[in-house]
Amino acid sequence: MTHPSTTKKLVFAGWLFALSLLIFYSPSWPSHHYTAKQMEALASRVGQTFWSQPVDGKGPSFGTTPAANAKLFRVDAVEAFQITALVGQAAKNPYYKIKRENGQEGYISPEQFLESLNLTIVTTDPAADDKRRIAEAEDADKKRIEWIKAQPWSPAIKEAAIKKQPIPGLTTSEIKNVLGAPSRITKVRGPIKAAEEHWFYPNGSVLIFHNNLLSKVERRDNKPSAPAN
């Protein structure tokens, strides 16, 4: 039979061991236990660009100083920031120093950075697709204007074409270069039973062609008709 005092000693020793494990692996301590290899891995992010991506309107937070009790500011917009340095390496208490597009600098611990990565911090520009589409549209419009200026048209027709105003007498090919492709094309028989081609555009314009030439432009309401009573 175990003596009561022995039991108490064993319980106390077990409690001390559990407490030491809790302290060593506590989330508030890891920054003081980085190895040289881990520091090297953290430093590999220096010079890289990341983007803030708000979730439910809230973006990542950064400190004004590299300290746990630092005053925080939040970036609630989609914008790029660069990791410019890994400070606090000598004290084994590292923080990433970042620089925003507006020049403001801030700090974030590696733990907080990893928690936010792929949530409110991402490695690619969330607006990249929109920017690409805008750039492609601008490039296409530049080429469109260059093509119009190279045509043997009068200055008045060129000015109207640049403003995307359809001009009667232009061919289907010329109209496509001026306005772009229509959203829909239908072929019908006109009032005099001549073949017509109707080109429908998203703004409600309907271009009517006879023998491959634009003869008429109609404006139609894009809104759906009200149901009959």
C-alpha positions in Angstrom: 0.0 0.0 0.0 1.4 3.4 -1.0 2.0 5.9 1.8 -0.3 9.0 1.6 2.8 11.3 1.6 4.3 9.4 -1.3 1.0 9.8 -3.3 1.0 13.5 -2.7 4.6 13.8 -3.9 3.8 11.9 -7.0 0.8 14.1 -7.7 2.8 17.3 -7.1 5.6 16.0 -9.4 3.1 15.2 -12.1 1.5 18.6 -11.8 4.9 20.4 -12.1 5.7 18.3 -15.2 2.4 19.2 -16.9 2.9 22.8 -16.0 6.3 22.9 -17.6 4.9 21.4 -20.8 2.1 23.9 -20.8 4.5 26.8 -20.4 7.0 25.5 -23.0 4.4 25.0 -25.7 2.2 27.9 -24.9 1.3 30.1 -27.9 2.6 33.2 -26.2 6.2 31.8 -26.0 7.1 30.4 -29.5 8.7 33.5 -30.7 11.5 33.0 -28.1 12.2 29.5 -29.3 13.0 30.0 -33.0 16.0 28.1 -34.3 18.5 29.6 -36.8 16.9 27.6 -39.6 13.4 28.9 -38.7 14.7 32.4 -38.6 16.2 31.9 -42.1 12.8 30.6 -43.3 11.0 33.6 -41.9 13.5 35.9 -43.5 12.9 34.4 -46.9 9.6 36.4 -47.1 11.5 39.7 -47.0 11.1 41.6 -50.3 7.9 39.7 -51.2 4.6 41.4 -52.0 1.3 40.4 -50.6 -2.2 41.8 -50.7 -4.8 42.5 -48.1 -8.2 40.9 -48.8 -11.0 42.0 -46.4 -13.3 39.3 -45.2 -16.7 40.6 -44.2 -15.3 44.1 -44.5 -12.4 43.5 -42.2 -8.8 43.2 -43.3 -5.5 42.3 -41.6 -4.2 44.2 -38.6 -0.7 45.6 -38.2 1.1 47.1 -35.2 2.7 50.6 -35.2 5.7 49.1 -33.4 7.2 45.5 -33.2 5.6 44.7 -29.9 2.7 42.6 -28.6 1.1 45.6 -26.9 1.5 47.9 -29.9 -1.3 50.1 -31.1 -3.0 48.4 -34.1 -4.3 49.7 -37.4 -6.4 47.6 -39.9 -6.3 47.6 -43.7 -9.9 47.2 -44.8 -9.2 47.7 -48.6 -7.7 45.5 -51.3 -4.2 46.8 -51.7 -0.6 45.5 -51.9 2.0 45.7 -49.2 5.6 44.6 -49.1 7.6 42.9 -46.4 10.6 45.1 -46.1 12.4 43.5 -43.1 12.4 40.9 -40.4 13.2 42.8 -37.2 13.9 41.4 -33.7 16.0 38.5 -34.8 18.8 39.0 -32.3 16.2 38.9 -29.4 14.5 35.9 -31.1 11.3 37.9 -31.1 10.8 38.5 -34.8 8.3 40.7 -36.5 7.7 41.4 -40.2 8.0 45.0 -41.1 5.7 45.9 -43.9 5.2 49.0 -46.1 1.8 49.9 -47.7 1.1 51.5 -51.0 0.6 54.9 -49.3 4.0 54.6 -47.6 2.7 53.7 -44.1 4.8 51.1 -42.3 3.6 48.5 -39.8 4.6 45.3 -38.0 3.0 41.8 -37.8 4.4 38.8 -36.0 5.1 35.6 -38.0 2.3 33.8 -36.0 -0.3 36.5 -36.9 0.9 36.6 -40.5 0.5 32.8 -40.9 -3.0 32.9 -39.2 -4.0 35.6 -41.8 -2.4 34.0 -44.8 -4.9 32.9 -47.4 -7.6 34.6 -45.4 -7.1 38.4 -45.1 -3.6 38.2 -46.6 -3.1 36.6 -50.0 -0.2 36.0 -52.3 -1.9 37.2 -55.5 -3.8 40.4 -56.3 -7.5 39.8 -55.8 -8.2 42.5 -58.4 -5.8 41.0 -61.0 -8.6 39.7 -63.2 -10.5 43.0 -63.2 -7.2 44.9 -63.9 -6.4 42.5 -66.8 -9.9 43.0 -68.3 -9.6 46.8 -68.0 -6.2 46.7 -69.6 -7.3 44.5 -72.5 -10.4 46.7 -73.1 -8.2 49.8 -73.1 -5.8 48.2 -75.6 -8.6 47.1 -77.8 -10.1 50.6 -77.8 -6.7 52.1 -78.7 -6.4 49.8 -81.7 -10.0 50.6 -82.7 -9.3 54.3 -82.7 -6.0 53.8 -84.7 -8.0 51.8 -87.2 -10.6 54.5 -87.6 -8.0 57.2 -88.1 -6.5 55.2 -90.9 -9.7 55.0 -92.9 -10.4 57.3 -95.9 -13.3 58.9 -94.2 -14.2 62.5 -93.6 -13.2 64.1 -90.3 -16.9 64.2 -89.2 -17.4 60.5 -89.9 -14.2 59.6 -88.1 -15.2 61.7 -85.0 -18.6 60.0 -84.9 -17.0 56.6 -85.3 -14.5 57.3 -82.4 -17.5 58.1 -80.2 -19.1 54.8 -81.2 -21.9 56.4 -83.2 -23.1 54.2 -86.1 -23.0 55.9 -89.4 -25.4 54.8 -92.2 -23.5 53.6 -95.3 -20.8 51.7 -93.5 -20.5 48.0 -94.1 -21.0 45.2 -91.6 -17.3 44.8 -91.3 -16.7 48.5 -90.7 -19.5 48.6 -88.1 -18.0 45.7 -86.3 -14.6 47.5 -86.1 -16.3 50.7 -84.9 -18.8 49.3 -82.4 -17.6 45.7 -81.8 -19.6 42.6 -82.4 -23.4 42.7 -81.6 -24.9 40.6 -78.9 -27.4 39.1 -81.4 -28.0 39.0 -85.2 -31.3 38.1 -86.9 -32.2 37.9 -90.6 -35.7 39.0 -91.6 -37.7 40.1 -94.6 -38.3 43.9 -94.6 -41.5 45.8 -95.7 -40.5 45.5 -99.3 -39.6 41.9 -98.9 -35.9 42.7 -99.1 -33.5 40.7 -96.9 -32.5 42.6 -93.8 -30.0 41.9 -91.1 -30.7 43.2 -87.6 -27.8 43.7 -85.2 -28.7 44.1 -81.6 -26.4 45.9 -79.1 -26.6 45.9 -75.3 -27.4 49.6 -75.2 -30.7 49.0 -77.0 -29.5 50.0 -80.5 -30.7 47.9 -83.4 -28.8 48.4 -86.6 -30.5 47.4 -89.8 -28.5 46.4 -92.8 -29.5 46.0 -96.5 -27.1 44.4 -98.9 -24.3 44.5 -96.3 -24.7 48.3 -95.8 -26.1 50.1 -92.7 -29.3 51.7 -93.7 -31.1 52.5 -90.4 -30.5 52.7 -86.6 -33.4 52.1 -84.2 -33.5 52.6 -80.4 -35.4 50.1 -78.4 -36.1 49.9 -74.7 -34.1 47.0 -73.1 -36.5 46.8 -70.2 -38.9 43.8 -70.2 -42.5 44.6 -71.2 -45.1 44.8 -68.4 -47.4 41.8 -68.3 -50.7 42.3 -69.9 -53.8 42.6 -67.6 
